[in-house]
Amino acid sequence: MRCYDCYREGIETSAVAVCIECHAGACPRHLHPESEPVRRSTSTGRVWSARESRRMYCSVCHASLQQEDPADPGGM
């Protein structure tokens, strides 16, 4: 699989991950990994795990997620 953003720039680069939002391939230059708590139910009612997982975003999706939500002017 090739990096879609590199392809649009006319460069051929291997992808190392797939964006969780748009499912495009992303190379290390266009990849934005983020950590996220793992959610799972246990019999004691604990929902969050002590470990974190990874979420991979391409540059385009990462930039769009960083913009403020117009419905939330206070940023909350």
MISE-72378 format. One record per residue (C-alpha): y, z, x; residue number from 1; residue in three letters. Coordinates in nm, 2 decimals. Example, Ala and Ser with C-alpha at 12.3 -4.5 7.8 and 13.67 -1.06 7.14 Angstrom:
MISE-72378
{north -0.45&up 0.78&east 1.23&n 1&res ala}
{north -0.11&up 0.71&east 1.37&n 2&res ser}
//
This chain:
MISE-72378
{north 0.00&up 0.00&east 0.00&n 1&res met}
{north 0.35&up -0.08&east 0.12&n 2&res arg}
{north 0.68&up 0.11&east 0.07&n 3&res cys}
{north 0.87&up -0.04&east -0.22&n 4&res tyr}
{north 1.21&up 0.05&east -0.09&n 5&res asp}
{north 1.14&up -0.11&east 0.25&n 6&res cys}
{north 1.01&up -0.42&east 0.07&n 7&res tyr}
{north 1.34&up -0.45&east -0.11&n 8&res arg}
{north 1.51&up -0.43&east 0.23&n 9&res glu}
{north 1.29&up -0.71&east 0.37&n 10&res gly}
{north 1.09&up -0.47&east 0.59&n 11&res ile}
{north 0.71&up -0.43&east 0.57&n 12&res glu}
{north 0.62&up -0.06&east 0.61&n 13&res thr}
{north 0.30&up 0.12&east 0.51&n 14&res ser}
{north 0.34&up 0.38&east 0.23&n 15&res ala}
{north 0.22&up 0.74&east 0.30&n 16&res val}
{north 0.27&up 0.87&east -0.05&n 17&res ala}
{north 0.33&up 0.77&east -0.41&n 18&res val}
{north 0.64&up 0.89&east -0.61&n 19&res cys}
{north 0.54&up 1.13&east -0.88&n 20&res ile}
{north 0.81&up 0.98&east -1.11&n 21&res glu}
{north 0.80&up 0.60&east -1.08&n 22&res cys}
{north 0.47&up 0.57&east -0.89&n 23&res his}
{north 0.62&up 0.35&east -0.62&n 24&res ala}
{north 0.48&up 0.37&east -0.27&n 25&res gly}
{north 0.71&up 0.55&east -0.02&n 26&res ala}
{north 0.72&up 0.55&east 0.36&n 27&res cys}
{north 0.82&up 0.86&east 0.56&n 28&res pro}
{north 1.18&up 0.73&east 0.57&n 29&res arg}
{north 1.21&up 0.70&east 0.19&n 30&res his}
{north 1.00&up 1.00&east 0.10&n 31&res leu}
{north 1.14&up 1.33&east -0.03&n 32&res his}
{north 0.87&up 1.60&east -0.05&n 33&res pro}
{north 0.95&up 1.92&east -0.24&n 34&res glu}
{north 0.74&up 2.23&east -0.30&n 35&res ser}
{north 0.66&up 2.36&east -0.64&n 36&res glu}
{north 0.47&up 2.68&east -0.75&n 37&res pro}
{north 0.12&up 2.61&east -0.87&n 38&res val}
{north 0.07&up 2.70&east -1.24&n 39&res arg}
{north -0.27&up 2.82&east -1.36&n 40&res arg}
{north -0.39&up 3.06&east -1.61&n 41&res ser}
{north -0.60&up 3.36&east -1.51&n 42&res thr}
{north -0.77&up 3.62&east -1.72&n 43&res ser}
{north -0.51&up 3.88&east -1.62&n 44&res thr}
{north -0.23&up 3.67&east -1.76&n 45&res gly}
{north -0.09&up 3.57&east -1.43&n 46&res arg}
{north 0.04&up 3.21&east -1.46&n 47&res val}
{north 0.19&up 3.14&east -1.11&n 48&res trp}
{north -0.02&up 3.12&east -0.80&n 49&res ser}
{north 0.10&up 3.26&east -0.47&n 50&res ala}
{north 0.05&up 2.92&east -0.32&n 51&res arg}
{north 0.28&up 2.62&east -0.36&n 52&res glu}
{north 0.20&up 2.25&east -0.42&n 53&res ser}
{north 0.38&up 1.94&east -0.31&n 54&res arg}
{north 0.57&up 1.69&east -0.52&n 55&res arg}
{north 0.66&up 1.36&east -0.36&n 56&res met}
{north 0.97&up 1.16&east -0.47&n 57&res tyr}
{north 1.10&up 0.82&east -0.35&n 58&res cys}
{north 1.47&up 0.79&east -0.26&n 59&res ser}
{north 1.57&up 0.65&east -0.59&n 60&res val}
{north 1.40&up 0.91&east -0.81&n 61&res cys}
{north 1.51&up 1.19&east -0.57&n 62&res his}
{north 1.88&up 1.08&east -0.60&n 63&res ala}
{north 1.86&up 1.06&east -0.98&n 64&res ser}
{north 1.71&up 1.40&east -1.01&n 65&res leu}
{north 1.98&up 1.55&east -0.79&n 66&res gln}
{north 2.26&up 1.44&east -1.03&n 67&res gln}
{north 2.39&up 1.69&east -1.27&n 68&res glu}
{north 2.26&up 1.69&east -1.62&n 69&res asp}
{north 2.55&up 1.57&east -1.85&n 70&res pro}
{north 2.42&up 1.78&east -2.13&n 71&res ala}
{north 2.45&up 2.09&east -1.91&n 72&res asp}
{north 2.81&up 2.10&east -1.77&n 73&res pro}
{north 2.76&up 2.45&east -1.63&n 74&res gly}
{north 2.46&up 2.35&east -1.42&n 75&res gly}
{north 2.22&up 2.60&east -1.58&n 76&res met}
//
